[in-house]
């Protein structure tokens, strides 16, 4: 709608709209966070979680309207239809940009429960942001450097136990856990350093998803495999959005079948751990081919213009 305006002006408009949206949503969230801290009772937590669900739906609608207002976005969504559910879900995705989180909200809308993702524990100490994320029930994990883990292997066990605990907390009130299996945003430089065998992806890491499924498999209704491709915005997609430069967003949705390859004890069953790791690699090979097709579709579309 406003994408015809100069980029610098769109940046100012987006900054103001984002600030307004944050104030609109963050204010009640922060107030609820104070209540949650002062009155740490289960019924209070359930009340806060219920309020957060509706605030999340408002946030999703606001973000999609904001992006559509200043960017001429053409959505290319293929694959399975997203069912509406109030039960817990897992959303797997490749990771291109911080924009992925906003796009997941825009694509899935209010059809699945509030989306959550693992955050580094030190983020909880950021003023306002930490309290807001705590109120929303974001799982915080403390990550240790490899050198520290080698010196003190007990820390690895502690990290795993924390992961299991936060997963159990997630399903007390239905949530959708976002898992970026690659563990980092894709760049050609990172892919080369990691010796990735994929054209468009980083190698997937099975541990966090494996532990999560080991803990909450029965409580999860759907596992969504989400693939994103931004043909004109592979680098700096978030800033491109701020300047009104997002044009085409390709998304593929696949609902994964729940089966024995996803159900087991990742930490203690070596056979399951191996099979699950191979399953995830196979999934990433298919995802790479999906992006190949998206790339071909975009080139064909561009040649007709």
C-alpha positions in Angstrom: 0.0 0.0 0.0 2.8 2.4 1.0 5.6 0.5 -0.7 5.9 3.2 -3.4 7.3 5.6 -0.9 11.1 6.2 -0.6 13.0 3.5 1.5 14.2 5.9 4.2 10.7 7.2 4.8 9.4 3.6 5.0 12.1 2.9 7.5 10.8 5.7 9.7 7.2 4.6 9.3 8.1 1.0 10.1 10.1 2.0 13.1 7.2 4.1 14.5 4.6 1.3 13.8 6.8 -1.3 15.4 7.3 0.9 18.5 3.6 1.5 18.7 2.9 -2.2 18.3 5.4 -3.1 21.0 3.9 -0.6 23.4 0.4 -1.8 22.6 1.2 -5.5 23.3 4.1 -5.2 25.7 2.3 -3.0 28.2 -0.4 -5.6 29.2 2.2 -8.3 29.0 4.5 -6.5 31.4 1.7 -5.9 33.8 0.7 -9.6 33.7 4.4 -10.4 34.3 4.4 -8.5 37.5 1.2 -10.3 38.6 2.8 -13.6 37.7 5.9 -12.8 39.8 3.9 -11.5 42.8 1.3 -14.2 42.8 3.1 -17.4 41.7 0.0 -19.7 41.9 -1.0 -22.2 39.3 -4.4 -20.6 38.7 -2.7 -17.2 38.2 -0.3 -18.7 35.7 -3.1 -20.3 33.8 -5.0 -16.9 33.7 -1.8 -15.1 32.5 -1.2 -17.8 29.8 -4.8 -17.5 28.6 -4.5 -13.7 28.3 -1.2 -14.1 26.5 -2.9 -16.4 23.9 -5.2 -13.6 22.9 -2.5 -10.9 23.0 -0.4 -13.2 20.7 -3.3 -13.4 18.2 -3.5 -9.5 18.2 0.3 -9.3 17.8 0.2 -11.7 14.8 -2.6 -9.7 13.0 -0.8 -6.4 13.8 2.5 -7.7 12.4 1.0 -9.0 9.2 -0.9 -5.7 8.6 2.3 -3.8 9.3 4.3 -5.8 6.8 1.6 -5.6 4.2 1.3 -1.8 4.7 4.9 -1.0 3.8 5.9 -4.0 1.7 4.3 -5.2 -1.5 4.5 -8.8 -0.4 3.4 -11.6 -2.7 2.9 -14.8 -0.7 3.5 -18.1 -2.5 2.3 -20.8 -0.1 2.2 -24.4 -1.1 1.8 -27.8 0.7 -0.6 -28.9 3.3 -3.5 -26.8 4.6 -2.9 -25.6 8.2 -5.6 -27.0 10.5 -6.9 -25.0 13.5 -6.0 -26.5 16.8 -5.7 -25.4 20.5 -3.4 -28.3 21.3 0.4 -28.1 21.4 2.4 -28.2 18.2 6.0 -28.2 17.0 7.0 -26.0 14.1 10.3 -26.9 12.3 11.9 -24.4 10.0 15.0 -23.5 8.1 16.5 -20.3 9.4 17.3 -17.4 7.1 16.6 -14.2 9.1 15.0 -12.9 12.3 12.1 -12.2 10.0 11.4 -16.0 10.0 9.7 -15.6 13.4 7.4 -12.9 12.1 6.6 -14.8 9.0 5.8 -18.0 11.0 3.3 -15.9 12.9 1.9 -14.4 9.7 1.6 -17.8 8.0 0.1 -19.8 10.9 -1.9 -16.9 12.2 -4.2 -17.7 15.1 -4.7 -21.3 13.9 -2.2 -22.8 16.3 -1.3 -21.9 19.9 1.1 -19.2 20.9 4.5 -19.8 19.3 7.6 -20.1 21.6 11.2 -20.7 21.0 14.3 -21.4 23.1 16.1 -18.3 24.2 19.6 -17.7 25.8 19.3 -17.3 29.5 21.2 -14.0 29.6 18.4 -12.4 27.6 16.1 -12.6 30.7 18.2 -9.8 32.2 17.4 -7.3 29.5 15.0 -4.7 30.9 11.4 -5.1 29.8 12.3 -7.7 27.1 13.3 -10.3 29.7 10.1 -9.8 31.8 7.9 -9.9 28.7 9.5 -13.1 27.5 9.2 -14.6 30.9 5.5 -13.7 31.1 4.9 -15.2 27.6 6.5 -18.4 28.9 9.5 -18.5 26.6 11.9 -21.3 27.6 15.3 -19.9 28.7 18.3 -22.2 28.4 21.8 -21.6 29.6 24.3 -22.6 26.9 27.9 -23.5 27.9 31.0 -23.2 25.6 32.6 -26.5 24.5 35.7 -25.8 26.6 33.6 -25.5 29.8 31.7 -28.7 29.0 34.9 -30.6 28.5 36.2 -29.4 31.9 32.9 -30.1 33.6 30.8 -32.8 31.9 28.2 -32.5 34.6 27.1 -29.2 33.0 26.0 -31.1 29.9 23.6 -33.2 32.0 22.3 -30.0 33.7 21.6 -28.4 30.3 19.7 -31.5 29.2 17.7 -31.6 32.4 16.8 -27.9 31.9 15.7 -28.6 28.3 13.5 -31.5 29.5 12.0 -29.3 32.3 11.1 -26.4 30.0 9.6 -28.8 27.4 7.3 -30.1 30.1 6.4 -26.5 31.1 5.5 -25.7 27.5 2.7 -28.1 27.3 1.0 -27.2 30.6 -0.8 -24.5 28.6 -0.9 -25.4 24.9 2.0 -23.9 22.9 3.7 -24.2 19.6 7.4 -24.8 19.9 9.5 -23.3 17.1 12.6 -25.3 16.4 15.2 -23.9 14.0 17.1 -27.2 13.7 20.1 -25.6 12.0 20.9 -23.7 15.2 21.9 -20.6 13.3 20.9 -18.5 10.3 22.0 -19.7 6.9 24.8 -17.8 5.1 27.0 -19.2 2.3 30.0 -18.5 4.6 28.6 -20.5 7.5 27.6 -23.3 5.2 31.1 -23.5 3.8 32.6 -23.5 7.2 30.2 -26.2 8.4 30.9 -28.2 5.2 27.2 -28.4 4.5 26.1 -30.9 1.9 23.0 -28.9 1.2 22.7 -26.1 -1.4 20.4 -23.8 0.7 20.7 -25.1 4.2 22.9 -25.5 7.2 23.2 -29.1 8.6 20.4 -29.9 11.0 21.2 -30.5 14.7 19.0 -33.3 16.1 19.6 -32.9 19.9 17.2 -30.2 20.9 14.3 -31.6 18.8 15.1 -35.1 19.8 15.0 -34.3 23.5 11.8 -32.2 23.1 10.0 -35.0 21.3 11.2 -37.5 23.9 9.5 -35.4 26.5 6.3 -34.1 24.9 5.6 -36.4 21.9 2.2 -37.5 23.3 1.1 -34.0 24.0 1.9 -32.7 20.5 -0.9 -32.9 18.0 0.9 -31.6 14.9 4.5 -31.3 13.7 4.8 -28.8 10.9 7.8 -28.8 8.6 8.1 -25.2 7.3 10.4 -24.2 4.5 11.1 -20.5 3.7 12.7 -18.9 0.6 13.2 -15.2 0.0 14.6 -14.9 -3.5 15.3 -11.2 -3.4 16.2 -11.0 0.2 18.6 -13.8 1.1 20.8 -11.3 3.0 19.5 -8.7 5.5 15.9 -9.7 5.1 14.8 -7.8 8.3 16.3 -4.5 7.2 14.9 -5.1 3.7 11.4 -5.3 5.4 12.1 -2.1 7.2 12.9 -0.3 3.9 9.9 -1.8 2.1 11.9 -4.2 -0.1 10.3 -7.5 0.6 8.6 -8.7 -2.6 8.2 -12.5 -2.8 8.0 -14.9 0.1 7.9 -18.6 -0.7 6.5 -21.0 2.0 5.9 -24.7 1.9 4.0 -26.4 4.7 4.3 -30.2 5.4 2.5 -31.9 8.2 4.8 -34.7 9.4 3.3 -38.0 10.2 3.7 -39.0 13.9 5.4 -42.4 13.8 8.0 -44.5 15.6 10.9 -42.6 13.9 9.9 -39.6 16.0 9.0 -41.4 19.2 11.6 -42.7 21.5 14.3 -41.9 24.1 16.8 -39.7 22.3 19.2 -39.6 25.3 19.3 -43.3 26.3 18.3 -45.3 23.2 21.3 -45.2 20.8 19.4 -47.0 18.0 16.6 -44.4 18.2 19.1 -41.5 18.4 20.8 -42.8 15.2 17.5 -43.4 13.3 16.1 -40.0 14.4 19.3 -38.2 13.2 19.1 -40.0 9.9 15.4 -39.1 9.6 16.2 -35.4 10.2 18.9 -35.5 7.6 16.5 -37.0 5.1 14.0 -34.3 5.9 16.6 -31.7 5.2 17.5 -33.3 1.9 13.8 -33.0 0.9 13.7 -29.5 2.2 16.7 -28.6 0.0 14.9 -30.0 -3.0 11.8 -27.9 -2.1 13.9 -24.8 -2.1 15.3 -25.8 -5.5 11.7 -25.9 -6.8 10.9 -22.6 -5.3 14.0 -21.1 -6.9 12.9 -22.5 -10.3 9.4 -21.2 -9.9 10.7 -17.7 -9.1 13.0 -17.7 -12.1 10.1 -18.8 -14.3 7.8 -16.2 -12.9 10.5 -13.5 -13.3 11.1 -14.4 -17.0 7.4 -13.8 -17.7 7.4 -10.3 -16.3 
